[in-house]
Amino acid sequence: MGRRQAMKSVWNNEDGWALVLGLGLFLLALGPIVGMDVLGWAVATQVWREPVRAIQPVSKGYASWGGGAALGLTFLFLLGVLTVAVMLMGGKVRRFVPAFTVVFGLSFLCWWLGHWVYIAATPDKRPAWGVSWSLGLTGEAGYLLALIAGLLLGNFWPKAAATLQEAIRPEWYIKTAIVVMGAAVGVKAAEASGLAAAILFRGFAAIVEAYLIYWALVYFVARRYFGFSREWAAPLASGISICGVSAAIATGAAIRARPVVPILVSSLVVIFSVVELLILPWIASHLLVHEPLVAAAWMGLAVKTDGAAVASGAITEALVYAQASSSGLYYDRGWMLMTTTTVKVFIDIFIGIWAFLLAIIWTCAIDPKPGERLPLRAIWERFPKFVLGYLATFALALILAHTLTHRGGELKTAIEQVDIFRRLFFVLTFFTIGMTSNFRKLREEGLARLALVYVICLFGFILWIGLAISWLFFHGVYPPIVQGN
């Protein structure tokens, strides 16, 4: 019965479906290796000056279909697979279909606009485009535009945003994107195995330091100086110091806190994650332009929630890349984002372990119940399943890159195709994170004291300890340099 319930839990939540969808997309993308172009029709977005040239199928074999058909097929494909998942999770399909149509449409519009030459072109590309100026943010500017659009819609038109609630699932989107991204990370690791190994080791060491320092300090401040009970202090410490919403919810469940506790903490996490997302990448790009992997690791340690952290890494990479390229230095793209994601994934891996340890402590020492026993399957139930997907796609891509050295072109094509969906899930994440960030909520729910703890801990020591740890482990480690073009 226990095993059956554990398997059922995988199919009934977004975490399990992120694993399934991400792995499924990766396997479909491997078609070129066996001579089948399964996902070549997916829509690819290019930097553009003339709108009609902005989108096209990712594969040349589908070029005659045109950009409009590629966009339509991509939307219908995502709508179909996500709707099936929502149905099996017990969601409201009739509400999800129209809501996702709007969310996808607005998100892709932001993604498309972010590739406008005056926004995206880096300084070295301006002559080729015939423009004298541009913001130089690269196409990742679409993520930032999606975030701004979501914030505006969620805060100024909350009733309209409420009608889209069924499709506002940022954690699902980002977890699926991370599973997909494991493939590209695996290929990069094969290309530069020494650097990849260094990032993995340093990322692991960095998050161990973060757990040992962050959590204890926040818990102490909340208990000693603000008088919060253990029921409040533990989820608050996890939410502020570890991984935001997921950690707060897992901790609340582990210590059997009242449901209102992790919910209120999570609302704070979401709001402050957006603040960090808007501010920290710009600070990092100015202070750490010559230490790109320090900046990337800092985003993983400092920004809470998976979506905001990986999004911050993407923006930071775009900003640092733009500044570096203007001075003739071209970093191989993807390594900064890999570093942010690696640090964040290690944090996610430890959420289940940390929650399990807290459950043991609460059960055995703090709040023991007569005759209560903690089943070992609890660690599986609390373990973030999408992390397994990320590790699986990473390992499979790494193995394929080493075994198919004579067919590197086909593998590269496969990774390019599946990466289209990673970018789409990213932009969906940015847009829906914005829509969930209602800044009025703090006042309405009376969270002033909780917010004060958050502000003091986050800006008082978490950000700066995270920066110090990032510098300690990643100082002097650089992405590969590539030839500018």
C-alpha positions as CSV (number, residue, x, y, z in Angstrom):
1,M,0.0,0.0,0.0
2,G,2.9,2.4,0.9
3,R,4.5,1.9,-2.5
4,R,1.2,2.3,-4.3
5,Q,0.6,5.6,-2.5
6,A,4.1,6.8,-3.2
7,M,3.7,6.2,-6.9
8,K,0.2,7.8,-6.9
9,S,1.8,10.9,-5.3
10,V,4.1,11.2,-8.3
11,W,1.2,11.4,-10.8
12,N,-0.9,13.7,-8.6
13,N,1.5,16.7,-8.3
14,E,3.4,19.1,-10.5
15,D,6.8,18.0,-9.3
16,G,6.3,14.5,-10.6
17,W,4.8,15.7,-13.9
18,A,7.8,18.1,-14.4
19,L,10.0,15.0,-14.3
20,V,7.8,13.1,-16.8
21,L,7.3,16.0,-19.2
22,G,11.0,17.0,-19.2
23,L,12.2,13.5,-19.8
24,G,9.6,13.0,-22.5
25,L,10.7,16.1,-24.4
26,F,14.4,15.0,-24.1
27,L,13.7,11.6,-25.5
28,L,11.6,13.0,-28.4
29,A,14.4,15.4,-29.2
30,L,16.8,12.5,-29.7
31,G,15.1,11.7,-33.0
32,P,17.9,13.1,-35.2
33,I,20.3,10.5,-33.8
34,V,18.2,7.7,-35.3
35,G,17.2,9.7,-38.4
36,M,13.9,11.0,-37.2
37,D,13.3,14.8,-36.9
38,V,10.5,14.6,-34.4
39,L,10.6,18.1,-32.9
40,G,12.1,20.1,-35.8
41,W,8.9,22.0,-36.2
42,A,9.3,23.8,-32.8
43,V,9.4,27.6,-33.1
44,A,12.8,29.3,-32.8
45,T,13.0,33.0,-32.2
46,Q,15.7,35.1,-33.7
47,V,16.9,38.7,-33.1
48,W,14.9,40.7,-35.6
49,R,14.5,44.1,-37.2
50,E,11.6,43.0,-39.5
51,P,8.9,41.1,-37.5
52,V,8.2,38.6,-40.3
53,R,11.8,37.2,-39.9
54,A,11.6,36.8,-36.1
55,I,10.3,33.3,-35.9
56,Q,10.9,30.1,-37.9
57,P,11.1,26.3,-37.3
58,V,14.2,25.2,-35.5
59,S,15.0,22.6,-38.1
60,K,15.9,23.5,-41.7
61,G,13.9,20.4,-42.8
62,Y,10.7,22.2,-41.8
63,A,11.8,25.7,-43.1
64,S,9.1,25.6,-45.8
65,W,6.4,25.4,-43.1
66,G,7.1,29.0,-42.0
67,G,7.2,30.7,-38.7
68,G,3.4,30.9,-38.2
69,A,2.9,27.2,-38.6
70,A,5.8,26.5,-36.2
71,L,4.4,28.8,-33.6
72,G,0.9,27.2,-33.9
73,L,2.2,23.7,-33.7
74,T,4.4,24.5,-30.7
75,F,1.4,26.0,-28.9
76,L,-0.9,23.1,-29.7
77,F,1.7,20.6,-28.6
78,L,2.3,22.3,-25.3
79,L,-1.4,22.8,-24.7
80,G,-2.1,19.1,-25.4
81,V,0.6,17.6,-23.2
82,L,0.0,20.1,-20.3
83,T,-3.8,19.6,-20.5
84,V,-3.4,15.8,-20.2
85,A,-1.2,16.4,-17.1
86,V,-3.6,18.8,-15.5
87,M,-6.5,16.4,-16.1
88,L,-4.6,13.5,-14.5
89,M,-3.6,15.8,-11.6
90,G,-7.3,16.5,-11.0
91,G,-7.1,20.1,-12.3
92,K,-9.9,22.0,-14.0
93,V,-9.3,21.4,-17.7
94,R,-12.1,23.7,-18.9
95,R,-10.4,26.6,-17.2
96,F,-6.9,25.6,-17.9
97,V,-7.3,25.5,-21.7
98,P,-8.4,29.1,-22.2
99,A,-6.2,30.3,-19.4
100,F,-3.1,28.7,-20.8
101,T,-3.9,30.0,-24.3
102,V,-3.8,33.6,-22.9
103,V,-0.7,33.0,-20.7
104,F,1.2,31.4,-23.6
105,G,0.2,34.1,-26.0
106,L,1.2,37.0,-23.7
107,S,4.4,35.2,-22.7
108,F,5.5,34.5,-26.2
109,L,4.7,38.1,-27.2
110,C,7.1,39.3,-24.6
111,W,9.7,36.7,-25.7
112,W,9.3,37.9,-29.3
113,L,9.5,41.6,-28.4
114,G,12.6,40.9,-26.3
115,H,14.4,39.8,-29.5
116,W,13.8,43.2,-31.2
117,V,17.2,44.4,-32.4
118,Y,17.0,47.7,-30.4
119,I,16.6,45.6,-27.3
120,A,18.6,42.5,-27.9
121,A,21.6,43.3,-30.2
122,T,24.9,43.4,-28.3
123,P,27.2,46.3,-29.2
124,D,29.4,44.2,-31.5
125,K,26.4,43.2,-33.6
126,R,25.0,46.7,-34.2
127,P,27.0,47.4,-37.4
128,A,25.7,44.1,-39.0
129,W,22.1,45.1,-38.2
130,G,22.6,48.7,-39.3
131,V,21.6,50.3,-36.0
132,S,23.6,52.9,-34.0
133,W,22.3,52.0,-30.6
134,S,20.6,49.2,-28.7
135,L,20.1,48.1,-25.1
136,G,22.4,45.1,-25.7
137,L,20.5,42.7,-23.5
138,T,20.4,39.8,-26.0
139,G,17.2,37.8,-26.5
140,E,16.9,37.0,-22.8
141,A,15.4,40.5,-22.4
142,G,12.2,38.7,-23.3
143,Y,12.3,37.1,-19.8
144,L,12.5,40.5,-18.2
145,L,9.6,41.9,-20.3
146,A,7.5,38.8,-19.4
147,L,8.2,39.5,-15.7
148,I,7.2,43.1,-16.0
149,A,4.1,42.2,-18.0
150,G,3.1,39.7,-15.3
151,L,3.7,42.2,-12.5
152,L,1.5,44.8,-14.2
153,L,-1.3,42.4,-14.9
154,G,-1.2,40.7,-11.5
155,N,-1.1,44.0,-9.5
156,F,-3.2,46.4,-11.6
157,W,-5.8,44.0,-13.1
158,P,-6.1,41.3,-10.4
159,K,-9.6,40.3,-11.5
160,A,-8.3,39.5,-15.0
161,A,-5.4,37.6,-13.5
162,A,-7.7,35.6,-11.4
163,T,-9.5,34.2,-14.5
164,L,-6.1,32.8,-15.6
165,Q,-5.3,31.2,-12.2
166,E,-5.5,27.6,-13.5
167,A,-2.6,28.2,-15.8
168,I,-0.5,30.2,-13.4
169,R,1.9,27.5,-12.3
170,P,5.4,29.0,-12.2
171,E,6.9,26.2,-10.1
172,W,5.7,23.6,-12.6
173,Y,7.0,25.5,-15.6
174,I,10.4,26.1,-14.1
175,K,10.9,22.6,-12.8
176,T,10.1,21.2,-16.3
177,A,12.5,23.7,-17.8
178,I,15.2,22.5,-15.4
179,V,14.7,18.9,-16.3
180,V,15.0,19.8,-19.9
181,M,18.1,21.9,-19.3
182,G,19.9,19.0,-17.8
183,A,20.5,17.8,-21.4
184,A,22.3,20.9,-22.5
185,V,24.3,21.0,-19.3
186,G,25.4,17.4,-19.9
187,V,26.7,18.1,-23.4
188,K,28.6,21.1,-22.1
189,A,30.0,19.0,-19.3
190,A,31.3,16.6,-21.9
191,E,32.9,19.4,-23.9
192,A,34.8,20.7,-20.9
193,S,34.7,18.0,-18.3
194,G,37.3,19.7,-16.0
195,L,35.3,22.9,-15.6
196,A,32.0,21.0,-15.2
197,A,33.5,18.9,-12.4
198,A,34.8,22.0,-10.7
199,I,31.4,23.6,-10.8
200,L,29.6,20.5,-9.5
201,F,32.1,20.1,-6.6
202,R,32.1,23.8,-5.7
203,G,28.3,24.0,-6.0
204,F,27.9,21.2,-3.6
205,A,30.4,22.7,-1.1
206,A,28.7,26.1,-1.4
207,I,25.2,24.9,-0.5
208,V,26.5,22.9,2.5
209,E,28.0,26.1,3.8
210,A,24.7,27.9,3.1
211,Y,22.6,25.3,5.0
212,L,24.9,25.3,8.0
213,I,25.0,29.1,8.2
214,Y,21.8,30.5,6.7
215,W,19.2,28.3,8.4
216,A,20.7,28.5,11.9
217,L,21.1,32.3,11.8
218,V,17.5,33.0,10.5
219,Y,16.0,30.5,13.1
220,F,18.0,32.2,15.9
221,V,17.0,35.7,14.8
222,A,13.3,34.7,14.5
223,R,13.2,33.0,17.9
224,R,15.5,35.3,19.9
225,Y,14.7,38.8,18.7
226,F,11.2,38.5,17.3
227,G,9.8,35.9,19.7
228,F,8.4,33.5,17.0
229,S,7.4,30.0,18.1
230,R,9.2,27.0,16.6
231,E,6.2,26.4,14.4
232,W,6.8,29.7,12.7
233,A,10.6,30.0,13.0
234,A,11.4,26.7,11.2
235,P,9.4,27.3,8.0
236,L,10.5,30.9,8.0
237,A,14.2,29.9,8.3
238,S,13.8,27.4,5.5
239,G,11.8,29.8,3.3
240,I,14.3,32.7,3.7
241,S,17.5,30.8,3.7
242,I,17.1,27.7,1.5
243,C,14.7,27.5,-1.3
244,G,11.7,29.6,-0.8
245,V,8.3,28.2,-1.3
246,S,9.3,24.5,-1.7
247,A,11.4,24.6,1.4
248,A,8.8,26.4,3.5
249,I,6.1,24.0,2.5
250,A,8.3,20.9,3.0
251,T,9.4,22.2,6.4
252,G,5.9,23.0,7.4
253,A,4.8,19.5,6.5
254,A,7.8,17.9,8.2
255,I,7.1,19.6,11.5
256,R,3.3,19.4,11.1
257,A,2.7,23.1,11.3
258,R,-0.7,24.5,10.7
259,P,-1.3,25.0,7.0
260,V,-1.5,28.8,7.4
261,V,2.2,29.0,8.4
262,P,3.9,27.8,5.2
263,I,1.3,29.6,3.1
264,L,2.0,33.0,4.7
265,V,5.7,32.4,4.6
266,S,5.4,31.4,0.9
267,S,3.6,34.6,0.1
268,L,6.5,36.6,1.5
269,V,9.0,34.4,-0.4
270,V,7.3,35.0,-3.8
271,I,7.2,38.8,-3.3
272,F,10.8,39.1,-2.1
273,S,12.0,36.8,-4.9
274,V,10.7,39.3,-7.4
275,V,12.5,42.1,-5.6
276,E,15.7,40.1,-5.7
277,L,15.1,39.2,-9.3
278,L,14.7,42.8,-10.3
279,I,17.7,44.1,-8.3
280,L,20.4,41.5,-7.9
281,P,21.3,40.7,-11.5
282,W,22.1,44.3,-12.1
283,I,24.2,44.6,-9.0
284,A,26.1,41.4,-9.9
285,S,26.7,42.5,-13.5
286,H,28.4,45.7,-12.3
287,L,30.3,44.3,-9.4
288,L,31.3,40.9,-10.8
289,V,31.6,41.4,-14.5
290,H,35.1,40.0,-14.3
291,E,34.0,37.1,-12.1
292,P,31.1,35.7,-14.0
293,L,30.8,32.4,-12.2
294,V,30.9,34.1,-8.8
295,A,28.0,36.2,-10.0
296,A,26.1,33.1,-11.2
297,A,26.7,31.2,-8.0
298,W,25.5,34.2,-6.0
299,M,22.2,34.1,-7.8
300,G,21.7,30.5,-6.9
301,L,22.5,31.0,-3.2
302,A,20.8,34.4,-2.7
303,V,17.6,34.3,-4.7
304,K,14.7,32.1,-3.4
305,T,12.4,29.8,-5.4
306,D,13.6,27.8,-8.3
307,G,12.0,30.1,-10.9
308,A,13.4,33.4,-9.6
309,A,16.9,32.0,-9.0
310,V,17.3,30.4,-12.5
311,A,15.7,33.5,-14.0
312,S,18.2,35.7,-12.1
313,G,21.0,33.5,-13.5
314,A,19.7,34.0,-17.0
315,I,19.4,37.7,-16.7
316,T,22.8,38.0,-15.0
317,E,24.4,35.9,-17.8
318,A,22.8,38.1,-20.5
319,L,24.0,41.3,-18.8
320,V,27.6,40.1,-18.1
321,Y,27.8,38.6,-21.6
322,A,26.8,42.0,-23.1
323,Q,29.3,43.9,-21.1
324,A,32.1,41.5,-21.8
325,S,31.4,41.3,-25.5
326,S,31.6,45.1,-25.8
327,S,35.2,44.9,-24.7
328,G,36.0,42.1,-27.0
329,L,35.7,39.2,-24.5
330,Y,33.3,36.4,-25.5
331,Y,32.4,33.8,-22.9
332,D,30.8,30.5,-24.0
333,R,27.2,31.0,-23.1
334,G,25.4,28.6,-20.8
335,W,28.1,28.2,-18.2
336,M,26.8,30.9,-15.9
337,L,23.3,29.6,-16.1
338,M,24.7,26.1,-15.5
339,T,26.4,27.3,-12.3
340,T,23.3,29.0,-11.0
341,T,21.2,26.0,-11.7
342,T,23.7,23.5,-10.3
343,V,23.8,25.4,-7.0
344,K,20.1,25.7,-6.9
345,V,19.6,22.0,-7.8
346,F,21.9,20.9,-5.0
347,I,19.8,23.1,-2.6
348,D,16.7,21.3,-3.9
349,I,18.3,17.9,-3.4
350,F,18.8,18.7,0.2
351,I,15.3,20.0,0.8
352,G,14.0,16.5,1.1
353,I,16.9,15.4,3.3
354,W,16.6,18.6,5.5
355,A,12.8,18.1,5.9
356,F,13.4,14.5,6.8
357,L,15.9,15.5,9.4
358,L,13.5,18.1,10.8
359,A,10.7,15.6,10.9
360,I,12.9,13.2,12.9
361,I,13.9,16.0,15.3
362,W,10.3,17.2,15.8
363,T,9.0,13.7,16.1
364,C,11.6,12.4,18.5
365,A,12.5,15.6,20.6
366,I,10.4,18.7,20.1
367,D,6.9,17.4,19.6
368,P,6.9,13.6,20.2
369,K,3.6,11.8,19.9
370,P,3.0,8.6,21.9
371,G,3.8,5.6,19.7
372,E,4.5,7.7,16.6
373,R,7.0,6.3,14.0
374,L,8.3,8.1,10.9
375,P,8.2,5.8,7.9
376,L,11.3,5.7,5.6
377,R,9.1,6.3,2.5
378,A,8.6,9.9,3.9
379,I,12.0,10.9,2.4
380,W,10.7,9.8,-1.0
381,E,7.5,11.7,-0.6
382,R,9.4,14.9,0.4
383,F,12.2,14.6,-2.1
384,P,11.8,17.0,-5.1
385,K,11.2,14.6,-8.0
386,F,12.2,17.0,-10.8
387,V,15.7,16.9,-9.5
388,L,15.8,13.2,-10.5
389,G,14.8,14.3,-14.0
390,Y,17.5,16.9,-14.2
391,L,20.1,14.4,-13.1
392,A,18.7,11.8,-15.6
393,T,18.8,14.1,-18.6
394,F,22.3,15.4,-17.6
395,A,23.7,11.9,-17.2
396,L,22.1,10.6,-20.5
397,A,23.3,13.6,-22.5
398,L,26.8,13.2,-21.0
399,I,26.9,9.5,-21.8
400,L,25.7,10.1,-25.4
401,A,28.2,12.9,-25.9
402,H,31.0,10.6,-24.9
403,T,29.7,7.5,-26.9
404,L,28.5,9.3,-30.0
405,T,31.6,11.4,-30.7
406,H,31.3,10.6,-34.5
407,R,27.7,11.8,-34.5
408,G,28.2,15.0,-32.6
409,G,26.2,17.0,-35.2
410,E,23.0,15.0,-34.6
411,L,23.3,15.3,-30.8
412,K,23.9,19.0,-31.1
413,T,20.7,19.3,-33.3
414,A,18.7,17.3,-30.7
415,I,19.9,19.6,-27.9
416,E,19.0,22.7,-29.9
417,Q,15.5,21.4,-30.5
418,V,14.8,20.4,-26.9
419,D,16.3,23.7,-25.7
420,I,13.5,25.6,-27.5
421,F,11.1,24.2,-24.9
422,R,13.4,25.1,-22.1
423,R,13.3,28.7,-23.2
424,L,9.5,28.6,-23.6
425,F,9.0,27.2,-20.1
426,F,11.4,29.9,-18.8
427,V,9.4,32.7,-20.3
428,L,6.2,31.1,-18.9
429,T,7.9,31.1,-15.5
430,F,8.8,34.8,-15.7
431,F,5.3,35.8,-16.7
432,T,3.5,33.7,-14.1
433,I,5.9,34.6,-11.3
434,G,5.0,38.3,-12.0
435,M,1.3,37.5,-11.9
436,T,1.5,35.8,-8.5
437,S,3.3,38.7,-6.9
438,N,0.6,40.8,-5.4
439,F,2.4,43.5,-3.4
440,R,-0.9,44.4,-1.6
441,K,-0.9,41.0,0.1
442,L,1.6,41.9,2.8
443,R,-0.7,44.7,4.1
444,E,-3.9,42.7,3.8
445,E,-2.5,39.7,5.6
446,G,-0.7,41.6,8.3
447,L,2.7,40.2,7.7
448,A,4.6,43.2,8.8
449,R,6.6,41.4,11.5
450,L,7.3,38.4,9.3
451,A,8.4,40.8,6.5
452,L,10.7,42.6,8.9
453,V,12.5,39.3,9.8
454,Y,12.8,38.6,6.1
455,V,14.2,42.0,5.3
456,I,16.7,42.0,8.2
457,C,17.9,38.5,7.4
458,L,18.0,38.7,3.7
459,F,19.6,42.1,3.3
460,G,21.5,42.0,6.6
461,F,23.5,38.9,6.1
462,I,22.1,36.2,3.7
463,L,23.0,38.2,0.5
464,W,26.5,39.0,1.7
465,I,27.3,35.6,3.2
466,G,26.1,34.2,-0.1
467,L,28.4,36.5,-2.0
468,A,31.3,35.6,0.2
469,I,30.7,31.9,-0.2
470,S,30.4,32.3,-4.0
471,W,33.7,34.2,-4.1
472,L,35.4,31.6,-1.9
473,F,34.4,28.7,-4.2
474,F,34.2,30.3,-7.6
475,H,36.8,33.1,-7.6
476,G,39.2,32.6,-10.5
477,V,37.0,30.0,-12.3
478,Y,35.9,31.2,-15.7
479,P,33.7,30.0,-18.6
480,P,35.5,29.0,-21.8
481,I,36.4,31.8,-24.2
482,V,35.0,31.5,-27.7
483,Q,35.7,33.3,-30.9
484,G,33.5,36.4,-31.3
485,N,31.3,36.7,-34.4
